[in-house]
Amino acid sequence: MNITDIYVATDLSEASASAARWAQNVKGTLGATVTVAHVVEVSVANWFTSAMDTFEDHQHVEKAKENIRAWYKDATGDEPDFVDIRMGSPATQIGAIAGANPKTALLVMSSTGKGALQRLFLGSTVARVAANPVCPLIVVHPDHESFEPNKTVVVGTDFSPMADYAVDAAVGLAQMLHSPLHIVHANPAPPVLVFDGADVPVESLQASALSWSQSMMSTLTERLGTLPRRFDDRDQCGAAGDGVGRGRKDPARRIACGGTFW
């Protein structure tokens, strides 16, 4: 994993400024360029406010890019290397922008600035992009926008082929940031099974699941044998999200990675 292109997706809100600041902070460590991507969504609201008129001529586009550069500078104190502005579906266009160089790209977005009601009816662009990411994706929480090298990278896995992509991305990120890596697998609570009228003891099912996951974790750690010595693996019981969440809430662990598991 060799990241040379950081893409910051923004709707120019204060919430997305967190993503801009995180990207600018990590830019020097990775030796990467920063491209700010802004998408004007095709909607009735934007039609009424003439937002889509931006694309009528070259001067309008350049003016819009100047405004985006100014927004980024206000948020970070520096100008971005590039600006890409498009019209269409935000999730689709953001994927197209970052997908131009998927092997060297890192996409950075912030937690949604929408309220709960808006998310219910409109959904979240971050969630849509994360459901089918074209490259590694960092979602920045406003409370954790500062970047500090050597903070632990946490990645969750269910040992599926798709989860391996998340693990590989986390490995590359940890190596570039000189950070330790924690791999988390959480065993879901087993269902109660009945054979010949007798319940199978839950403890037996848990022991079997734990044995399997430990074997899979051992195979995974052998594959990743070139990691720095600070490599650590964890095997926890409970819901998968809770497993990664416990690692993410630890103050010493600031970056949580996940994969698309379907």
ZIMOTA-V430241 format. One record per pair of residues at least 12 apart in sequence whose ideal C-beta (glycine too) atoms are under 8 Angstrom apart, sorted by the first residue. I is the first residue (numbers start at 1). J is the second residue. Records with the same first field share a line. If there is no record, write none. Layout:
I->J / J
This chain:
1->136 / 168 / 169 / 171 / 172 / 173 / 175 / 176
2->103 / 104 / 172
3->30 / 32 / 104 / 105 / 106 / 136 / 172 / 173 / 176
4->30 / 31 / 32 / 33 / 101 / 104
5->32 / 33 / 35 / 101 / 104 / 105 / 106
6->23 / 26 / 27 / 30 / 32 / 33 / 34 / 35 / 105 / 106 / 108
7->34 / 35 / 37 / 84 / 94 / 97 / 98 / 105 / 106 / 107 / 108
8->20 / 23 / 34 / 35 / 36 / 37 / 72 / 80 / 108 / 109
9->37 / 38 / 39 / 90 / 94 / 97 / 98 / 107 / 108 / 109 / 125 / 129
10->36 / 37 / 38 / 68 / 71 / 72 / 110
11->38 / 90 / 113 / 125
12->38 / 67 / 68 / 71
13->113
14->113
15->110 / 111 / 112 / 113 / 142
16->109 / 110 / 113
17->71 / 74 / 75 / 110
18->110 / 111 / 140 / 141 / 142 / 145
19->108 / 109 / 110 / 138 / 140 / 145
20->36 / 72 / 75 / 76
21->75 / 76 / 145 / 146
22->108 / 138 / 140 / 145 / 146 / 147
23->108
24->76 / 77 / 78
25->146 / 147
26->147 / 177
29->147 / 149 / 176 / 177
30->106 / 176
32->106
33->81 / 82
34->80 / 81 / 82
35->80 / 81 / 82 / 83 / 84 / 97
36->68 / 69 / 72 / 80 / 82 / 83 / 84
37->84 / 85 / 86 / 93 / 94 / 97 / 98
38->64 / 68 / 83 / 84 / 85 / 86
39->85 / 86 / 87 / 88 / 89 / 90 / 93 / 94
40->52 / 54 / 55 / 85 / 86 / 87
41->87 / 88 / 89 / 90
42->87 / 88 / 89
52->87
54->85 / 87
55->87
61->85
64->85
65->83 / 85
68->80 / 83 / 85
69->83
84->97
90->125 / 128
91->125 / 128 / 129
94->107 / 109 / 125 / 129
95->129 / 132 / 133 / 134
98->134 / 135
99->134 / 135
101->135
102->134 / 135
103->135
105->134 / 135 / 136
106->135 / 136 / 137 / 138
107->129 / 133 / 134 / 135 / 136 / 137 / 138
108->137 / 138 / 140
109->125 / 126 / 129 / 137 / 138 / 139 / 140
110->126 / 139 / 140 / 141 / 142
111->126 / 139 / 140 / 141 / 142
112->124 / 125 / 126 / 127
126->139
130->260
131->260
132->260
133->260
136->169 / 172 / 173 / 257
138->255
144->254
148->254
149->177 / 178 / 179
150->177 / 178 / 179 / 180
151->177 / 179 / 252 / 253 / 254 / 255
152->179 / 180 / 181 / 182 / 247 / 250 / 252 / 253 / 254 / 255
153->170 / 173 / 174 / 177 / 179 / 180 / 181 / 182 / 253 / 255 / 256 / 257
154->170 / 181 / 182 / 184 / 244 / 247 / 248 / 253 / 255 / 256 / 257
155->167 / 169 / 170 / 181 / 182 / 183 / 184 / 244 / 256 / 257 / 258
156->183 / 184 / 185 / 186 / 240 / 243 / 244 / 256 / 257 / 258 / 259
157->183 / 184 / 185 / 220 / 259
158->185 / 240 / 261
159->185 / 213 / 216 / 217 / 220
160->259 / 261
162->259 / 260 / 261 / 262
163->259 / 261
164->259
165->259 / 260
166->257 / 258 / 259 / 260
167->183 / 220 / 224 / 257 / 259
169->257
170->183 / 257
171->224 / 227
173->255 / 257
174->227 / 228
175->227 / 228
177->255
178->228
179->230 / 255
180->228 / 230 / 231 / 232
181->227 / 228 / 230 / 231 / 232
182->232 / 233 / 234 / 247 / 253
183->217 / 220 / 221 / 232 / 233 / 234
184->234 / 235 / 236 / 243 / 244 / 246 / 247
185->213 / 216 / 217 / 234 / 235 / 236 / 243
186->236 / 237 / 238 / 239 / 240 / 241 / 242 / 243 / 244
187->206 / 209 / 210 / 213 / 235 / 236 / 237 / 238
188->238 / 239 / 240
189->237 / 238
190->202 / 205 / 206 / 209
191->205
193->205
206->237
210->235 / 237
213->235
214->235
217->233 / 235
220->233
221->233
234->247
244->256 / 258
